[in-house]
Amino acid sequence: MTEKKAGAVSAGDAERPALPATSWAVLGLLSFGEELSGYDLKKWSDWSLRFFYWSPSFSQIYGELKRLEKVGYLSSRMVAQETGNRDKRVYVITDEGMAAVRLWAREAPVEPPVLKHGVMLRLWLGHLLEAEQMREVLGRHREYAETMRRRAETDAECAPADDASAYPSLVLKWSERHYASERDLADAMLADLEELDRRRR
């Protein structure tokens, strides 16, 4: 997927490079101050980011880490593992990277979410489907939304009770409410389909 890059921003006299939003997401994961490996970043993004923005592959994460290190926003080092496995590379945000992501979070335009809803598109083409097919599509979507709602709820309950995790925990609560809304919308649409069927009989 090709991302539109945010325009370069400046802090004082320093020109910041234009980066895609996924770069800022990875830099944001490291802005909490911990030294993390690519594997750690994948686990954390699966815990939090996947509910509302991005579920990256390992290759995406490592690609962004290389890009961010190249522009000086991260540094890395190799560390030995206690298990005897091969050494792993860990990354930490630099002062320049922290300043850049802070500026981006405060000043970069916030683009509105783009709705790309496959279920709605399928129902829009309902005149080409059987009623039972539409109910199946909605039923599967309802199950998916409820599963995601439960996962977000669980992850929010298991979030660390420290200051750094406070805002990610709030976003997990938002995610829980979002998927609850999707579940309820599917229920409402199923009722609308039943009403439409009744009127056509």
C-alpha atoms as a printed R data frame, in Angstrom:
    type eleno elety resid chain resno       x       y      z
1   ATOM     1    CA   MET     A     1   0.000   0.000  0.000
2   ATOM     2    CA   THR     A     2   1.426   3.398 -0.974
3   ATOM     3    CA   GLU     A     3   1.194   6.041  1.692
4   ATOM     4    CA   LYS     A     4   1.033   9.747  1.156
5   ATOM     5    CA   LYS     A     5   3.960  11.299  2.972
6   ATOM     6    CA   ALA     A     6   3.351  14.071  5.429
7   ATOM     7    CA   GLY     A     7   5.104  17.272  4.424
8   ATOM     8    CA   ALA     A     8   8.444  18.089  5.974
9   ATOM     9    CA   VAL     A     9   8.086  20.075  9.171
10  ATOM    10    CA   SER     A    10  10.615  22.388 10.715
11  ATOM    11    CA   ALA     A    11  11.627  22.956 14.321
12  ATOM    12    CA   GLY     A    12  13.564  26.171 14.588
13  ATOM    13    CA   ASP     A    13  16.062  26.139 11.720
14  ATOM    14    CA   ALA     A    14  16.109  22.317 11.416
15  ATOM    15    CA   GLU     A    15  14.226  20.887  8.444
16  ATOM    16    CA   ARG     A    16  12.616  17.539  9.217
17  ATOM    17    CA   PRO     A    17  12.405  14.932  6.446
18  ATOM    18    CA   ALA     A    18   9.015  14.003  5.029
19  ATOM    19    CA   LEU     A    19   8.068  10.559  6.325
20  ATOM    20    CA   PRO     A    20   5.027   8.302  5.809
21  ATOM    21    CA   ALA     A    21   2.602   7.930  8.694
22  ATOM    22    CA   THR     A    22   3.852   4.413  9.442
23  ATOM    23    CA   SER     A    23   7.299   5.846 10.203
24  ATOM    24    CA   TRP     A    24   5.747   8.143 12.770
25  ATOM    25    CA   ALA     A    25   3.799   5.221 14.232
26  ATOM    26    CA   VAL     A    26   7.009   3.205 14.712
27  ATOM    27    CA   LEU     A    27   8.805   6.235 16.123
28  ATOM    28    CA   GLY     A    28   5.832   6.769 18.410
29  ATOM    29    CA   LEU     A    29   6.136   3.220 19.757
30  ATOM    30    CA   LEU     A    30   9.722   4.018 20.719
31  ATOM    31    CA   SER     A    31   8.827   7.429 22.171
32  ATOM    32    CA   PHE     A    32   7.788   5.743 25.427
33  ATOM    33    CA   GLY     A    33  11.501   5.434 26.158
34  ATOM    34    CA   GLU     A    34  12.200   1.699 26.051
35  ATOM    35    CA   GLU     A    35  14.885  -0.007 24.006
36  ATOM    36    CA   LEU     A    36  13.013  -2.471 21.778
37  ATOM    37    CA   SER     A    37  13.735  -5.060 19.130
38  ATOM    38    CA   GLY     A    38  11.710  -5.421 15.949
39  ATOM    39    CA   TYR     A    39   9.984  -8.402 17.578
40  ATOM    40    CA   ASP     A    40   9.086  -6.273 20.626
41  ATOM    41    CA   LEU     A    41   7.659  -3.577 18.339
42  ATOM    42    CA   LYS     A    42   5.557  -6.159 16.501
43  ATOM    43    CA   LYS     A    43   4.133  -7.456 19.780
44  ATOM    44    CA   TRP     A    44   3.344  -3.944 21.003
45  ATOM    45    CA   SER     A    45   1.728  -2.877 17.753
46  ATOM    46    CA   ASP     A    46  -0.404  -6.039 17.825
47  ATOM    47    CA   TRP     A    47  -1.414  -5.155 21.376
48  ATOM    48    CA   SER     A    48  -2.428  -1.592 20.576
49  ATOM    49    CA   LEU     A    49  -2.054  -0.139 17.069
50  ATOM    50    CA   ARG     A    50  -3.870  -2.948 15.245
51  ATOM    51    CA   PHE     A    51  -7.220  -1.924 16.694
52  ATOM    52    CA   PHE     A    52  -7.280   1.482 15.083
53  ATOM    53    CA   TYR     A    53  -4.482   2.036 12.590
54  ATOM    54    CA   TRP     A    54  -2.052  -0.594 11.427
55  ATOM    55    CA   SER     A    55  -1.181  -4.243 11.837
56  ATOM    56    CA   PRO     A    56   2.333  -4.373 10.382
57  ATOM    57    CA   SER     A    57   4.352  -7.276  9.114
58  ATOM    58    CA   PHE     A    58   7.860  -7.796 10.428
59  ATOM    59    CA   SER     A    59   9.235  -6.660  7.067
60  ATOM    60    CA   GLN     A    60   7.317  -3.366  7.355
61  ATOM    61    CA   ILE     A    61   8.621  -2.773 10.860
62  ATOM    62    CA   TYR     A    62  12.227  -3.458  9.919
63  ATOM    63    CA   GLY     A    63  11.905  -1.293  6.817
64  ATOM    64    CA   GLU     A    64  10.694   1.634  8.919
65  ATOM    65    CA   LEU     A    65  13.415   1.062 11.516
66  ATOM    66    CA   LYS     A    66  16.099   1.254  8.818
67  ATOM    67    CA   ARG     A    67  14.551   4.430  7.405
68  ATOM    68    CA   LEU     A    68  14.358   6.082 10.834
69  ATOM    69    CA   GLU     A    69  17.898   5.119 11.754
70  ATOM    70    CA   LYS     A    70  19.156   6.498  8.442
71  ATOM    71    CA   VAL     A    71  17.671   9.938  9.180
72  ATOM    72    CA   GLY     A    72  19.075   9.908 12.733
73  ATOM    73    CA   TYR     A    73  15.847   9.450 14.669
74  ATOM    74    CA   LEU     A    74  16.881   6.054 16.093
75  ATOM    75    CA   SER     A    75  20.082   4.351 17.093
76  ATOM    76    CA   SER     A    76  20.633   0.620 17.446
77  ATOM    77    CA   ARG     A    77  23.022  -1.883 18.947
78  ATOM    78    CA   MET     A    78  23.435  -5.647 19.044
79  ATOM    79    CA   VAL     A    79  22.826  -7.410 22.368
80  ATOM    80    CA   ALA     A    80  23.524 -11.010 23.343
81  ATOM    81    CA   GLN     A    81  20.546 -13.137 24.309
82  ATOM    82    CA   GLU     A    82  20.593 -15.220 27.488
83  ATOM    83    CA   THR     A    83  19.088 -18.202 25.682
84  ATOM    84    CA   GLY     A    84  22.160 -18.639 23.520
85  ATOM    85    CA   ASN     A    85  20.343 -17.686 20.338
86  ATOM    86    CA   ARG     A    86  21.998 -15.281 17.971
87  ATOM    87    CA   ASP     A    87  22.403 -11.683 19.069
88  ATOM    88    CA   LYS     A    88  19.496  -9.347 18.437
89  ATOM    89    CA   ARG     A    89  19.393  -5.723 17.368
90  ATOM    90    CA   VAL     A    90  17.566  -3.309 19.659
91  ATOM    91    CA   TYR     A    91  16.539   0.256 18.891
92  ATOM    92    CA   VAL     A    92  16.181   3.381 20.992
93  ATOM    93    CA   ILE     A    93  14.860   6.789 20.027
94  ATOM    94    CA   THR     A    94  17.418   9.609 19.806
95  ATOM    95    CA   ASP     A    95  16.919  13.114 21.193
96  ATOM    96    CA   GLU     A    96  16.433  14.305 17.618
97  ATOM    97    CA   GLY     A    97  13.843  11.584 17.030
98  ATOM    98    CA   MET     A    98  11.961  12.496 20.196
99  ATOM    99    CA   ALA     A    99  11.896  16.154 19.177
100 ATOM   100    CA   ALA     A   100  10.677  15.209 15.696
101 ATOM   101    CA   VAL     A   101   7.840  12.924 16.823
102 ATOM   102    CA   ARG     A   102   6.775  15.441 19.481
103 ATOM   103    CA   LEU     A   103   6.605  18.152 16.819
104 ATOM   104    CA   TRP     A   104   4.741  15.835 14.426
105 ATOM   105    CA   ALA     A   105   2.186  14.879 17.106
106 ATOM   106    CA   ARG     A   106   1.609  18.524 18.001
107 ATOM   107    CA   GLU     A   107   1.643  20.222 14.603
108 ATOM   108    CA   ALA     A   108   1.093  17.812 11.693
109 ATOM   109    CA   PRO     A   109  -2.417  17.988 10.220
110 ATOM   110    CA   VAL     A   110  -4.670  15.183 11.433
111 ATOM   111    CA   GLU     A   111  -6.271  13.560  8.421
112 ATOM   112    CA   PRO     A   112  -9.843  12.320  8.908
113 ATOM   113    CA   PRO     A   113 -10.288   8.538  8.869
114 ATOM   114    CA   VAL     A   114 -10.975   7.065  5.435
115 ATOM   115    CA   LEU     A   115 -13.896   4.655  5.575
116 ATOM   116    CA   LYS     A   116 -13.271   1.622  3.399
117 ATOM   117    CA   HIS     A   117 -16.017  -0.690  4.599
118 ATOM   118    CA   GLY     A   118 -16.288  -3.919  2.619
119 ATOM   119    CA   VAL     A   119 -19.534  -4.925  4.339
120 ATOM   120    CA   MET     A   120 -21.246  -1.675  3.403
121 ATOM   121    CA   LEU     A   121 -20.055  -2.019 -0.194
122 ATOM   122    CA   ARG     A   122 -21.463  -5.553 -0.378
123 ATOM   123    CA   LEU     A   123 -24.824  -4.446  1.004
124 ATOM   124    CA   TRP     A   124 -24.887  -1.503 -1.393
125 ATOM   125    CA   LEU     A   125 -24.849  -4.167 -4.099
126 ATOM   126    CA   GLY     A   126 -27.623  -6.064 -2.374
127 ATOM   127    CA   HIS     A   127 -29.787  -6.053 -5.505
128 ATOM   128    CA   LEU     A   128 -27.272  -8.556 -6.920
129 ATOM   129    CA   LEU     A   129 -27.405 -10.886 -3.913
130 ATOM   130    CA   GLU     A   130 -29.883 -13.194 -2.256
131 ATOM   131    CA   ALA     A   131 -31.282 -12.000  1.065
132 ATOM   132    CA   GLU     A   132 -29.657 -14.933  2.853
133 ATOM   133    CA   GLN     A   133 -26.238 -13.955  1.482
134 ATOM   134    CA   MET     A   134 -26.617 -10.465  2.898
135 ATOM   135    CA   ARG     A   135 -27.594 -11.876  6.276
136 ATOM   136    CA   GLU     A   136 -24.516 -14.114  6.217
137 ATOM   137    CA   VAL     A   137 -22.242 -11.153  5.423
138 ATOM   138    CA   LEU     A   138 -23.729  -9.164  8.294
139 ATOM   139    CA   GLY     A   139 -23.598 -12.131 10.648
140 ATOM   140    CA   ARG     A   140 -19.895 -12.676  9.977
141 ATOM   141    CA   HIS     A   141 -19.222  -8.979 10.421
142 ATOM   142    CA   ARG     A   142 -21.093  -8.994 13.721
143 ATOM   143    CA   GLU     A   143 -18.979 -11.916 14.955
144 ATOM   144    CA   TYR     A   144 -15.772 -10.182 13.843
145 ATOM   145    CA   ALA     A   145 -16.743  -6.914 15.560
146 ATOM   146    CA   GLU     A   146 -17.615  -8.673 18.804
147 ATOM   147    CA   THR     A   147 -14.342 -10.637 18.726
148 ATOM   148    CA   MET     A   148 -12.349  -7.425 18.233
149 ATOM   149    CA   ARG     A   149 -14.353  -5.692 20.958
150 ATOM   150    CA   ARG     A   150 -13.517  -8.455 23.421
151 ATOM   151    CA   ARG     A   151  -9.829  -8.370 22.477
152 ATOM   152    CA   ALA     A   152  -9.638  -4.610 22.923
153 ATOM   153    CA   GLU     A   153 -11.421  -4.914 26.272
154 ATOM   154    CA   THR     A   154  -8.980  -7.605 27.429
155 ATOM   155    CA   ASP     A   155  -5.936  -5.660 26.272
156 ATOM   156    CA   ALA     A   156  -7.194  -2.521 28.022
157 ATOM   157    CA   GLU     A   157  -7.705  -4.474 31.255
158 ATOM   158    CA   CYS     A   158  -4.177  -5.927 31.005
159 ATOM   159    CA   ALA     A   159  -2.496  -2.605 30.225
160 ATOM   160    CA   PRO     A   160   0.272  -1.535 32.629
161 ATOM   161    CA   ALA     A   161  -0.906   0.932 35.248
162 ATOM   162    CA   ASP     A   162   1.840   3.488 34.610
163 ATOM   163    CA   ASP     A   163   1.711   7.023 33.277
164 ATOM   164    CA   ALA     A   164   3.264   6.095 29.928
165 ATOM   165    CA   SER     A   165   0.460   3.587 29.224
166 ATOM   166    CA   ALA     A   166  -2.411   5.898 30.186
167 ATOM   167    CA   TYR     A   167  -3.138   7.238 26.697
168 ATOM   168    CA   PRO     A   168  -2.684   3.938 24.833
169 ATOM   169    CA   SER     A   169  -5.134   2.467 27.367
170 ATOM   170    CA   LEU     A   170  -7.652   5.206 26.578
171 ATOM   171    CA   VAL     A   171  -7.326   4.430 22.864
172 ATOM   172    CA   LEU     A   172  -7.967   0.759 23.610
173 ATOM   173    CA   LYS     A   173 -11.185   1.819 25.348
174 ATOM   174    CA   TRP     A   174 -12.088   3.863 22.258
175 ATOM   175    CA   SER     A   175 -11.392   0.769 20.140
176 ATOM   176    CA   GLU     A   176 -13.634  -1.324 22.367
177 ATOM   177    CA   ARG     A   177 -16.469   1.189 21.935
178 ATOM   178    CA   HIS     A   178 -15.858   1.376 18.173
179 ATOM   179    CA   TYR     A   179 -16.221  -2.367 17.683
180 ATOM   180    CA   ALA     A   180 -19.237  -2.465 19.997
181 ATOM   181    CA   SER     A   181 -20.789   0.163 17.722
182 ATOM   182    CA   GLU     A   182 -19.963  -1.928 14.626
183 ATOM   183    CA   ARG     A   183 -21.602  -4.936 16.281
184 ATOM   184    CA   ASP     A   184 -24.709  -2.910 17.108
185 ATOM   185    CA   LEU     A   185 -24.847  -1.441 13.592
186 ATOM   186    CA   ALA     A   186 -24.776  -4.971 12.165
187 ATOM   187    CA   ASP     A   187 -27.687  -5.920 14.442
188 ATOM   188    CA   ALA     A   188 -29.607  -2.834 13.333
189 ATOM   189    CA   MET     A   189 -28.960  -3.598  9.670
190 ATOM   190    CA   LEU     A   190 -30.137  -7.195 10.116
191 ATOM   191    CA   ALA     A   191 -33.366  -5.774 11.543
192 ATOM   192    CA   ASP     A   192 -33.597  -3.375  8.576
193 ATOM   193    CA   LEU     A   193 -33.241  -6.298  6.163
194 ATOM   194    CA   GLU     A   194 -36.047  -8.164  7.922
195 ATOM   195    CA   GLU     A   195 -38.261  -5.088  7.647
196 ATOM   196    CA   LEU     A   196 -37.424  -4.740  3.952
197 ATOM   197    CA   ASP     A   197 -38.305  -8.401  3.377
198 ATOM   198    CA   ARG     A   198 -41.641  -7.928  5.151
199 ATOM   199    CA   ARG     A   199 -42.542  -4.941  2.988
200 ATOM   200    CA   ARG     A   200 -41.778  -6.898 -0.181
201 ATOM   201    CA   ARG     A   201 -43.955  -9.885  0.683
